[in-house]
């Protein structure tokens, strides 16, 4: 399990470049989304949906940790698979709890994000990531 979460097997160079593009693009898009939440934190803290039963403040903080914190990790490909987990959870809550009764068009963007986060969890950050530099390359360089 540790090898899966931290190392995995890196993709070949030809497949890692498109993965780098998609990883950076999705991370930047979610950072914009999370950044807007961050800027409106005071307003959101009073009425943010609370699907977990804590408080609106706790829910918005957890959402921001995923959308901003994990997106930064995803951007650089550091702990890619681990950082994808809170993002997956966040999207599942957004799709099926927050927008559960809404039409598909309201869920569509969340479903697309979810699909990419599952992809990142599945295949990791690729060769062009800090995961590769810090974990994979070191492990296999030394034999």
C-alpha positions in Angstrom: 0.0 0.0 0.0 2.8 2.4 0.8 4.4 1.7 -2.5 1.1 2.4 -4.3 0.4 5.7 -2.4 3.9 7.1 -2.6 5.7 5.5 -5.5 3.6 3.5 -8.0 5.3 2.9 -11.3 6.0 6.1 -13.3 4.7 6.3 -16.8 6.9 6.4 -19.8 8.1 9.8 -20.8 5.7 10.0 -23.8 2.7 9.5 -21.5 3.9 11.7 -18.6 4.0 14.9 -20.6 0.2 14.9 -21.3 -0.4 13.9 -17.7 1.7 16.9 -16.6 -0.4 19.2 -18.7 -3.7 17.8 -17.4 -2.5 17.7 -13.8 -1.3 21.4 -13.9 -4.4 22.5 -15.7 -6.9 20.8 -13.3 -4.9 22.0 -10.3 -4.9 25.6 -11.5 -8.6 25.5 -12.3 -9.4 24.1 -8.8 -7.1 26.7 -7.3 -9.1 29.4 -8.9 -12.3 27.9 -7.6 -10.9 27.5 -4.1 -9.3 30.9 -4.2 -12.7 32.5 -4.8 -14.0 30.6 -1.8 -11.0 31.8 0.2 -11.7 35.4 -0.7 -15.3 35.1 0.3 -14.6 33.1 3.5 -16.3 35.6 5.8 -19.5 35.4 3.8 -19.4 31.7 3.3 -18.7 30.9 7.0 -22.2 31.9 7.9 -24.2 29.9 5.4 -21.9 27.3 3.8 -23.6 23.9 3.4 -22.7 21.5 6.3 -23.2 17.9 5.1 -21.0 16.4 7.7 -22.8 17.9 10.7 -20.0 20.0 12.2 -20.6 23.6 11.4 -20.5 25.8 8.3 -17.1 27.1 9.3 -15.7 23.6 9.6 -17.1 22.6 6.3 -15.7 25.6 4.4 -12.3 25.1 6.1 -12.2 21.4 5.0 -13.4 22.4 1.5 -10.6 25.0 1.3 -8.0 22.6 2.6 -8.9 20.2 -0.2 -9.5 22.8 -3.0 -6.4 25.0 -2.2 -4.0 22.8 -0.2 -4.4 19.6 -2.1 -4.5 21.4 -5.4 -1.1 23.0 -4.7 0.3 19.5 -3.9 -1.3 18.2 -7.1 0.1 21.1 -9.1 3.7 20.1 -8.2 2.9 16.4 -8.2 3.9 16.0 -4.5 2.0 13.2 -2.7 -0.2 13.1 -5.8 -2.2 10.0 -4.8 -2.7 11.1 -1.2 -3.7 14.6 -2.2 -6.2 13.3 -4.7 -8.2 11.5 -1.9 -9.5 14.7 -0.2 -10.3 16.1 -3.6 -12.2 13.0 -4.5 -14.1 13.1 -1.2 -14.9 16.8 -1.7 -16.3 16.2 -5.2 -18.4 13.3 -4.0 -19.9 15.5 -1.4 -20.5 18.3 -3.9 -22.1 16.1 -6.5 -24.2 13.8 -4.4 -25.0 15.7 -1.3 -24.8 19.5 -2.0 -26.1 19.2 -5.6 -27.9 15.9 -5.1 -31.4 17.2 -6.2 -30.0 19.6 -8.8 -30.2 18.8 -12.6 -27.2 17.2 -14.3 -25.9 20.5 -15.6 -25.2 21.6 -12.0 -23.3 18.4 -11.3 -21.4 18.2 -14.6 -18.3 20.1 -13.6 -18.0 18.3 -10.3 -18.2 14.9 -12.2 -15.4 16.0 -14.6 -13.2 17.0 -11.6 -14.0 13.7 -9.9 -13.0 11.8 -13.0 -9.6 13.5 -13.2 -9.0 13.1 -9.4 -9.7 9.4 -9.7 -7.2 9.3 -12.6 -4.5 11.0 -10.5 -5.2 8.6 -7.7 -4.9 5.7 -10.0 -1.8 6.6 -12.0 0.0 9.1 -9.8 1.9 12.2 -10.9 4.0 10.7 -13.7 7.7 11.3 -14.4 7.3 15.0 -14.3 6.4 15.3 -10.7 8.1 15.8 -7.3 6.8 12.3 -6.4 9.1 11.0 -9.1 12.1 13.1 -8.0 11.8 12.5 -4.3 10.5 8.9 -4.1 10.6 6.9 -7.3 13.9 8.0 -8.8 15.8 7.6 -5.5 14.3 4.1 -4.8 15.2 2.7 -8.2 18.5 4.5 -8.6 20.0 2.8 -5.6 18.7 -0.6 -6.7 
